[in-house]
Amino acid sequence: MFLTTKKIRYEQSSVDFINPKLPDYSAQCQKEIDQIQHLYRLNNELSEVQKQHNQTITTFNRLKINCRGCLKM
């Protein structure tokens, strides 16, 4: 959100001097925004996979506990 606001303000402002050695500010902001969004999506996917993995382990442990009870009889 912060980068998006800065990018819009930069595009709407009048720039007196542009250093040709530096990359375009708008393009650089967009790259950063894209990278942050990509990391956010990866983090969400990882959380979902971990949640599914934890549910699988819990189910397995329940089955394992129930089997121990059956074997003692």
Phi and psi in radians as a Rosetta constraint file:
Dihedral C 1 N 2 CA 2 C 2 CIRCULARHARMONIC -1.094 0.35
Dihedral N 2 CA 2 C 2 N 3 CIRCULARHARMONIC -0.808 0.35
Dihedral C 2 N 3 CA 3 C 3 CIRCULARHARMONIC -1.136 0.35
Dihedral N 3 CA 3 C 3 N 4 CIRCULARHARMONIC -0.657 0.35
Dihedral C 3 N 4 CA 4 C 4 CIRCULARHARMONIC -1.089 0.35
Dihedral N 4 CA 4 C 4 N 5 CIRCULARHARMONIC -0.755 0.35
Dihedral C 4 N 5 CA 5 C 5 CIRCULARHARMONIC -1.108 0.35
Dihedral N 5 CA 5 C 5 N 6 CIRCULARHARMONIC -0.780 0.35
Dihedral C 5 N 6 CA 6 C 6 CIRCULARHARMONIC -1.100 0.35
Dihedral N 6 CA 6 C 6 N 7 CIRCULARHARMONIC -0.710 0.35
Dihedral C 6 N 7 CA 7 C 7 CIRCULARHARMONIC -1.102 0.35
Dihedral N 7 CA 7 C 7 N 8 CIRCULARHARMONIC -0.786 0.35
Dihedral C 7 N 8 CA 8 C 8 CIRCULARHARMONIC -1.119 0.35
Dihedral N 8 CA 8 C 8 N 9 CIRCULARHARMONIC -0.760 0.35
Dihedral C 8 N 9 CA 9 C 9 CIRCULARHARMONIC -1.081 0.35
Dihedral N 9 CA 9 C 9 N 10 CIRCULARHARMONIC -0.708 0.35
Dihedral C 9 N 10 CA 10 C 10 CIRCULARHARMONIC -1.115 0.35
Dihedral N 10 CA 10 C 10 N 11 CIRCULARHARMONIC -0.764 0.35
Dihedral C 10 N 11 CA 11 C 11 CIRCULARHARMONIC -1.158 0.35
Dihedral N 11 CA 11 C 11 N 12 CIRCULARHARMONIC -0.503 0.35
Dihedral C 11 N 12 CA 12 C 12 CIRCULARHARMONIC -1.548 0.35
Dihedral N 12 CA 12 C 12 N 13 CIRCULARHARMONIC -0.231 0.35
Dihedral C 12 N 13 CA 13 C 13 CIRCULARHARMONIC -1.499 0.35
Dihedral N 13 CA 13 C 13 N 14 CIRCULARHARMONIC 2.860 0.35
Dihedral C 13 N 14 CA 14 C 14 CIRCULARHARMONIC -1.696 0.35
Dihedral N 14 CA 14 C 14 N 15 CIRCULARHARMONIC 2.070 0.35
Dihedral C 14 N 15 CA 15 C 15 CIRCULARHARMONIC -1.654 0.35
Dihedral N 15 CA 15 C 15 N 16 CIRCULARHARMONIC 2.172 0.35
Dihedral C 15 N 16 CA 16 C 16 CIRCULARHARMONIC -1.422 0.35
Dihedral N 16 CA 16 C 16 N 17 CIRCULARHARMONIC -0.670 0.35
Dihedral C 16 N 17 CA 17 C 17 CIRCULARHARMONIC -2.422 0.35
Dihedral N 17 CA 17 C 17 N 18 CIRCULARHARMONIC 2.321 0.35
Dihedral C 17 N 18 CA 18 C 18 CIRCULARHARMONIC -2.079 0.35
Dihedral N 18 CA 18 C 18 N 19 CIRCULARHARMONIC 2.129 0.35
Dihedral C 18 N 19 CA 19 C 19 CIRCULARHARMONIC -1.316 0.35
Dihedral N 19 CA 19 C 19 N 20 CIRCULARHARMONIC 2.020 0.35
Dihedral C 19 N 20 CA 20 C 20 CIRCULARHARMONIC -1.194 0.35
Dihedral N 20 CA 20 C 20 N 21 CIRCULARHARMONIC -0.261 0.35
Dihedral C 20 N 21 CA 21 C 21 CIRCULARHARMONIC -1.408 0.35
Dihedral N 21 CA 21 C 21 N 22 CIRCULARHARMONIC -0.318 0.35
Dihedral C 21 N 22 CA 22 C 22 CIRCULARHARMONIC -1.685 0.35
Dihedral N 22 CA 22 C 22 N 23 CIRCULARHARMONIC 2.610 0.35
Dihedral C 22 N 23 CA 23 C 23 CIRCULARHARMONIC -1.194 0.35
Dihedral N 23 CA 23 C 23 N 24 CIRCULARHARMONIC 2.779 0.35
Dihedral C 23 N 24 CA 24 C 24 CIRCULARHARMONIC -1.040 0.35
Dihedral N 24 CA 24 C 24 N 25 CIRCULARHARMONIC 2.291 0.35
Dihedral C 24 N 25 CA 25 C 25 CIRCULARHARMONIC -1.081 0.35
Dihedral N 25 CA 25 C 25 N 26 CIRCULARHARMONIC -0.766 0.35
Dihedral C 25 N 26 CA 26 C 26 CIRCULARHARMONIC -1.098 0.35
Dihedral N 26 CA 26 C 26 N 27 CIRCULARHARMONIC -0.756 0.35
Dihedral C 26 N 27 CA 27 C 27 CIRCULARHARMONIC -1.141 0.35
Dihedral N 27 CA 27 C 27 N 28 CIRCULARHARMONIC -0.706 0.35
Dihedral C 27 N 28 CA 28 C 28 CIRCULARHARMONIC -1.149 0.35
Dihedral N 28 CA 28 C 28 N 29 CIRCULARHARMONIC -0.727 0.35
Dihedral C 28 N 29 CA 29 C 29 CIRCULARHARMONIC -1.078 0.35
Dihedral N 29 CA 29 C 29 N 30 CIRCULARHARMONIC -0.743 0.35
Dihedral C 29 N 30 CA 30 C 30 CIRCULARHARMONIC -1.114 0.35
Dihedral N 30 CA 30 C 30 N 31 CIRCULARHARMONIC -0.684 0.35
Dihedral C 30 N 31 CA 31 C 31 CIRCULARHARMONIC -1.083 0.35
Dihedral N 31 CA 31 C 31 N 32 CIRCULARHARMONIC -0.746 0.35
Dihedral C 31 N 32 CA 32 C 32 CIRCULARHARMONIC -1.125 0.35
Dihedral N 32 CA 32 C 32 N 33 CIRCULARHARMONIC -0.753 0.35
Dihedral C 32 N 33 CA 33 C 33 CIRCULARHARMONIC -1.070 0.35
Dihedral N 33 CA 33 C 33 N 34 CIRCULARHARMONIC -0.788 0.35
Dihedral C 33 N 34 CA 34 C 34 CIRCULARHARMONIC -1.075 0.35
Dihedral N 34 CA 34 C 34 N 35 CIRCULARHARMONIC -0.728 0.35
Dihedral C 34 N 35 CA 35 C 35 CIRCULARHARMONIC -1.144 0.35
Dihedral N 35 CA 35 C 35 N 36 CIRCULARHARMONIC -0.730 0.35
Dihedral C 35 N 36 CA 36 C 36 CIRCULARHARMONIC -1.111 0.35
Dihedral N 36 CA 36 C 36 N 37 CIRCULARHARMONIC -0.735 0.35
Dihedral C 36 N 37 CA 37 C 37 CIRCULARHARMONIC -1.130 0.35
Dihedral N 37 CA 37 C 37 N 38 CIRCULARHARMONIC -0.677 0.35
Dihedral C 37 N 38 CA 38 C 38 CIRCULARHARMONIC -1.132 0.35
Dihedral N 38 CA 38 C 38 N 39 CIRCULARHARMONIC -0.783 0.35
Dihedral C 38 N 39 CA 39 C 39 CIRCULARHARMONIC -1.108 0.35
Dihedral N 39 CA 39 C 39 N 40 CIRCULARHARMONIC -0.644 0.35
Dihedral C 39 N 40 CA 40 C 40 CIRCULARHARMONIC -1.096 0.35
Dihedral N 40 CA 40 C 40 N 41 CIRCULARHARMONIC -0.779 0.35
Dihedral C 40 N 41 CA 41 C 41 CIRCULARHARMONIC -1.125 0.35
Dihedral N 41 CA 41 C 41 N 42 CIRCULARHARMONIC -0.738 0.35
Dihedral C 41 N 42 CA 42 C 42 CIRCULARHARMONIC -1.097 0.35
Dihedral N 42 CA 42 C 42 N 43 CIRCULARHARMONIC -0.703 0.35
Dihedral C 42 N 43 CA 43 C 43 CIRCULARHARMONIC -1.122 0.35
Dihedral N 43 CA 43 C 43 N 44 CIRCULARHARMONIC -0.705 0.35
Dihedral C 43 N 44 CA 44 C 44 CIRCULARHARMONIC -1.131 0.35
Dihedral N 44 CA 44 C 44 N 45 CIRCULARHARMONIC -0.723 0.35
Dihedral C 44 N 45 CA 45 C 45 CIRCULARHARMONIC -1.117 0.35
Dihedral N 45 CA 45 C 45 N 46 CIRCULARHARMONIC -0.730 0.35
Dihedral C 45 N 46 CA 46 C 46 CIRCULARHARMONIC -1.112 0.35
Dihedral N 46 CA 46 C 46 N 47 CIRCULARHARMONIC -0.733 0.35
Dihedral C 46 N 47 CA 47 C 47 CIRCULARHARMONIC -1.064 0.35
Dihedral N 47 CA 47 C 47 N 48 CIRCULARHARMONIC -0.734 0.35
Dihedral C 47 N 48 CA 48 C 48 CIRCULARHARMONIC -1.130 0.35
Dihedral N 48 CA 48 C 48 N 49 CIRCULARHARMONIC -0.741 0.35
Dihedral C 48 N 49 CA 49 C 49 CIRCULARHARMONIC -1.136 0.35
Dihedral N 49 CA 49 C 49 N 50 CIRCULARHARMONIC -0.735 0.35
Dihedral C 49 N 50 CA 50 C 50 CIRCULARHARMONIC -1.123 0.35
Dihedral N 50 CA 50 C 50 N 51 CIRCULARHARMONIC -0.664 0.35
Dihedral C 50 N 51 CA 51 C 51 CIRCULARHARMONIC -1.105 0.35
Dihedral N 51 CA 51 C 51 N 52 CIRCULARHARMONIC -0.786 0.35
Dihedral C 51 N 52 CA 52 C 52 CIRCULARHARMONIC -1.128 0.35
Dihedral N 52 CA 52 C 52 N 53 CIRCULARHARMONIC -0.679 0.35
Dihedral C 52 N 53 CA 53 C 53 CIRCULARHARMONIC -1.120 0.35
Dihedral N 53 CA 53 C 53 N 54 CIRCULARHARMONIC -0.757 0.35
Dihedral C 53 N 54 CA 54 C 54 CIRCULARHARMONIC -1.110 0.35
Dihedral N 54 CA 54 C 54 N 55 CIRCULARHARMONIC -0.668 0.35
Dihedral C 54 N 55 CA 55 C 55 CIRCULARHARMONIC -1.146 0.35
Dihedral N 55 CA 55 C 55 N 56 CIRCULARHARMONIC -0.664 0.35
Dihedral C 55 N 56 CA 56 C 56 CIRCULARHARMONIC -1.149 0.35
Dihedral N 56 CA 56 C 56 N 57 CIRCULARHARMONIC -0.754 0.35
Dihedral C 56 N 57 CA 57 C 57 CIRCULARHARMONIC -1.123 0.35
Dihedral N 57 CA 57 C 57 N 58 CIRCULARHARMONIC -0.733 0.35
Dihedral C 57 N 58 CA 58 C 58 CIRCULARHARMONIC -1.074 0.35
Dihedral N 58 CA 58 C 58 N 59 CIRCULARHARMONIC -0.774 0.35
Dihedral C 58 N 59 CA 59 C 59 CIRCULARHARMONIC -1.102 0.35
Dihedral N 59 CA 59 C 59 N 60 CIRCULARHARMONIC -0.740 0.35
Dihedral C 59 N 60 CA 60 C 60 CIRCULARHARMONIC -1.103 0.35
Dihedral N 60 CA 60 C 60 N 61 CIRCULARHARMONIC -0.765 0.35
Dihedral C 60 N 61 CA 61 C 61 CIRCULARHARMONIC -1.110 0.35
Dihedral N 61 CA 61 C 61 N 62 CIRCULARHARMONIC -0.661 0.35
Dihedral C 61 N 62 CA 62 C 62 CIRCULARHARMONIC -1.104 0.35
Dihedral N 62 CA 62 C 62 N 63 CIRCULARHARMONIC -0.758 0.35
Dihedral C 62 N 63 CA 63 C 63 CIRCULARHARMONIC -1.129 0.35
Dihedral N 63 CA 63 C 63 N 64 CIRCULARHARMONIC -0.697 0.35
Dihedral C 63 N 64 CA 64 C 64 CIRCULARHARMONIC -1.146 0.35
Dihedral N 64 CA 64 C 64 N 65 CIRCULARHARMONIC -0.736 0.35
Dihedral C 64 N 65 CA 65 C 65 CIRCULARHARMONIC -1.126 0.35
Dihedral N 65 CA 65 C 65 N 66 CIRCULARHARMONIC -0.753 0.35
Dihedral C 65 N 66 CA 66 C 66 CIRCULARHARMONIC -1.119 0.35
Dihedral N 66 CA 66 C 66 N 67 CIRCULARHARMONIC -0.635 0.35
Dihedral C 66 N 67 CA 67 C 67 CIRCULARHARMONIC -1.186 0.35
Dihedral N 67 CA 67 C 67 N 68 CIRCULARHARMONIC -0.641 0.35
Dihedral C 67 N 68 CA 68 C 68 CIRCULARHARMONIC -1.084 0.35
Dihedral N 68 CA 68 C 68 N 69 CIRCULARHARMONIC -0.695 0.35
Dihedral C 68 N 69 CA 69 C 69 CIRCULARHARMONIC -1.138 0.35
Dihedral N 69 CA 69 C 69 N 70 CIRCULARHARMONIC -0.619 0.35
Dihedral C 69 N 70 CA 70 C 70 CIRCULARHARMONIC -1.248 0.35
Dihedral N 70 CA 70 C 70 N 71 CIRCULARHARMONIC -0.603 0.35
Dihedral C 70 N 71 CA 71 C 71 CIRCULARHARMONIC -1.278 0.35
Dihedral N 71 CA 71 C 71 N 72 CIRCULARHARMONIC -0.438 0.35
Dihedral C 71 N 72 CA 72 C 72 CIRCULARHARMONIC -1.309 0.35
Dihedral N 72 CA 72 C 72 N 73 CIRCULARHARMONIC -0.332 0.35
